[in-house]
């Protein structure tokens, strides 16, 4: 019985059905893949800062579309314990996407990064996004009712592992972001231009500097 509840909850979340909120039927793995494709395009086609900003607008557009899904999912409350882990794993992918979009948007305005460095940073984000989405796909396969036979424990163990691994990736993205920002801060300090960087990124990341 518990297995059936888990499967139904997973299907509800992964197919974005109706549960305390209404939104368009969406597969979160497709949302993440759209952002990954846009991020990959930045690293493959960007030659100038202007070109990079133009390409990044497509990433922002895709993220804003996906944000409606993640915001609706946050409102879903009537889930059993294992269903909550499925939901929170999906939401962490949204958090990772938000960190990337929000932070990289600021980095594009930062004079302390060259177009080549920004391209390298975008590549790093792309790899982290890809690994996160791979976890999401794995969990989707496990909660999908057409999956090969698994015991309740095997199914729940995979959900637990994906949840814990996703938390690590979310923390890695935060760390990666702050380490890149710290490079700009150090360069700004050499130029006596710290106030501009602090104004751009705010004081939240000061402990990493």
Order of alpha helices (4+ residues) and beta strands (2+ residues): alpha-alpha-alpha-alpha-alpha-alpha-alpha
